[in-house]
Amino acid sequence: MATTDLDPLVAIYQALTPGDPAAAYAWLFDSWPDLPEGTDYKEGIESQFAIIDMARQSVAAAAHENGGAEVILSIAESAKQPEEVGRAFTVVVGTDTALDLALEHAGSDHRNYRMMARGILWTVFRQSGWTRLEEALEQVKAADAGPLALVDIFLAASSDEETWRRLSDEGSEIQQRYWELMDPWRVSREDGTAISFVARHLLEVRRSPAVAEWIAHQQVDHEIVVETLEQLPSDLVAGATAELNSGGFAYSIDMLFGKLDESDAVDDATIARLEIPFLNSLVWGSRANLALYREIARNPALFADVIASVCKPDDGKGDDAPGEQASEAATTIIVQIMTGSGEIPGRTQDGMIDYEKLSAWVNDARRLCRERRRGSIGDSFIGKLLAKAPTGEDGVWPCESVRELLDSTMAPEIGNGFVVGTHNLRGVTSRGAFDGGDQERALAARYTKWASAIAFKWPHTAGLLLRIAESYQLEAQRNDQEANRLDQYAGDPGTAADQPRAVAPNICLDTVS
């Protein structure tokens, strides 16, 4: 690195540079080292990379001249990117000398030495193509250096059809180790055939997590996406649920399901099945309307199966009772149904509810839940789904089809679930410190008005609306009491009375008596 009398910082840097080459220069082989001369982005990032490469090559040349391969190895041992040591070394000493060092450490148990060897092999391939790598393969085989040394040579070559054709001539162990270690991000984004080829080979060696993150950003056939999502849950090792829920990985999963949503070749039933293991991350993603919820609205058997997988039998006994830790996915489905996600069965394209379809779904769902000894809890969740009803054509909520169903069944638990579900759909409220229960009184008045409007034709539904109104009246009284309590502190600086407050919804996950 050049110095000038005009830059005292460079002189100070040189004066303080340790005598040990590894301590002095390993930092240069980081991902983006800060040079003493500073970094100038005006010339572009490629120009900066060229300056860094020159500094690395200068160090590699001096190290080799003063200490030979041992000094190069000591720098590689301490470097964060030892492959860059190998690349710089190859440029300054030439292919023959660099290859000797690479073949000595290809397949090494020492990670940094092995990565340095790959850097040499990578540079040789860029300079001479397969001509010199073929010679390296023969040397490794003649020396019986082991399969990993051969694998390192293939990993240094381009990730393309020619490399994979040559790889197919090798034994199954070498092929498997290659696919276990190769980096799919080196495959050209423009080669759709290569992407599918690589993805399937990576799936064969159980690398579906790597495939998922990779193909989320590629143009790929829907079959590959389906295969990846099918395999992924079993490939994630114990304790990897944190990775599944991490921001980057969860985003990749969300993108994969987005690809399936756009494909006419994949139906909702397939997508819904694939969604179940990933619900804990999907519910926070951009796909608010999951295929699973649409499928539940079409398939009452799936609804009953989910209920049975997470809820105890009505009598609390039996071998089919879920364990202490029921499926997280099933639990998530249930919570989402109760708190606002999901879809009411029988909805038509115009947003209304077809009574015949709704009634058929409810009747089948109730029967299937009873067969699974979950009739009571099944009714409760059916009521919660009915709370998602639209407003009727007469301007009264719920719509006529839901009123007809509620009055025709008159099932107590469906009614309880309907009341609870209506409360849960409200969500969090915000109000001034002294507002009291004004919001709840307004809601109570609305439900009372609706009850009066339909009481003659749908008396059971009207009674449920009155129960909702009465519960809001009670909630209004509680908020009045809280406002009165805060009023006692009015004028006292710094008290809670000076702040607006958010009020959590009065969510109840149990049935309402």
Secondary structure, DSSP 8 states (H G I E B T S, - for coil): ----TT-HHHHHHHHH--SSHHHHHGGGGSSS---TT---GGG-HHHHHHHHHHHHHHHHHHHHHHHTHHHHHHHHHH-SSHHHHHHHHHHHH-HHHHHHHHHHHTT-SSHHHHHHHHHHHHHHHHHHTHHHHHHHHHHHHHTT--HHHHHHHHHHS-SSHHHHHHHTTS-HHHHHHHHHH--GGGS-TT-HHHHHHHHHHHHHTT-HHHHHHHHTTS---HHHHHHHHHHHHHHS-TTTHHHHTSHHHHHHHHHHHHHHHH-TTS-HHHHHHHHGGGHHHHTTSS--S-HHHHHHHH-HHHHHHHHHHHS--TTS-STTS--SS--HHHHHHHHHHHHT-S--TTB-TTS-B-HHHHHHHHHHHHHHHHHTT-HHHHHHHHHHHHTT----TTS-SS-HHHHHHHHHH--HHHHHHHHHHHHHTT--EEE-TT-TTHHHHHHHHHHHHHHHHHTTT-HHHHHHHHHHHHHHHHHHHHHHHHHHHHHTTTT-TTSGGGS-EEE------S---
